[in-house]
Amino acid sequence: MIENTSDVLKALAHPVRIQILKQLYDGPICVCHINRNIDFSQANISKHLKILKNAHIVKSTKEGMYQYYSLKDEKIKEIIRLAEEVVKNSKIQ
């Protein structure tokens, strides 16, 4: 259990992955749209999505030629919100 928790927290510990997850808050999104909204290469975005998928934070479905990603559990939003609150309250910014 602790190892799995550590894996999730490690997967969340990157600014690009947080940006990706925030884009998924409203529902599934095509990887091509994620790439448009984050200033990184498709390969870099795919690498981060793979890390999130391996940590069971996101899931993917294929529709035709397009790969869509979504949050596997809505509680991820709360984890990110709480982390942002800790940063805000501790003035780590």
N, C-alpha and C positions, 0 to 999 in steps of 0.2 A: 504493500500500500504506500509506504513512504517513498519507495523508489519511483512508483508511478506518479505520485504528487510532484516529486522532484523533476521528472521528465516534463510534466505539463508546465511547471514554472520556468524551466530552462527554455522551452519552446516559446514562451511568452516574452522572454528576456531579450527582445530585439525591437528597435523602433519600427523597422519595416514591417515586421510581423504584426505589431500593434496596429499600424496603418491598414494593413490588409484586413485584419479582423474587424476594424471599425467599418470598413466598406461592406462587410457581410451582415451588419446589424439589421438591415431592412430585408434581408432574404438573399436567396441565391444570386450570384453574379458570375458572369462569364469571365474567365481568366483574361480575355482580351480587354475587357473593361477595367479590370484591376490594373492592368499594365498602363492604360491611358491615364489613370488617376494618380499613379505613383511613378516618380521619375527614376525608374530603374529598368534595366533590360528585361525582356521576357524570360530569359534564362535565370536571372537573379530572382525574379518573382516566383518562378516555378520551383526554384530551390527552397525558398521560404515556405511556399505552400506544401511542399513535400514534408518539411519538418513539422508543420502544423498538422498535417494529415497523419504522420507517423505517431504523433503525440495524442491522437484521437480528439483533436480540437475542432477540426473541420472535416467535412466529407465532400465527396465529389460525385457528380453524375454527368454522364455524357449524353448530349442531345445532338444527334447528327455529327457535325464536325466540331462542335463546341463543347468545352469542358466547363461545367458550372460548379462553383464551390459555395458551401453554406456552413454555418456554425453547426456543429454536432450537438451542442448543448447551449441553450440560451444563458446559462449561468456564467459563461465566459464573459459576457457583458458586465456582470456584477463584479467579477474578479478584477477586470480592467478599471471599472469605476472606483472600486475600493483602493486599488493601487494609486490611481490618480489623486484620490482624496488624501492618502497618506503623504504623497509628494507635496501636495498643496499645503497641508497642515504642518509639515516639517520644514517647509521652505527650502527643499532640496533643489527646486527648479533650477 
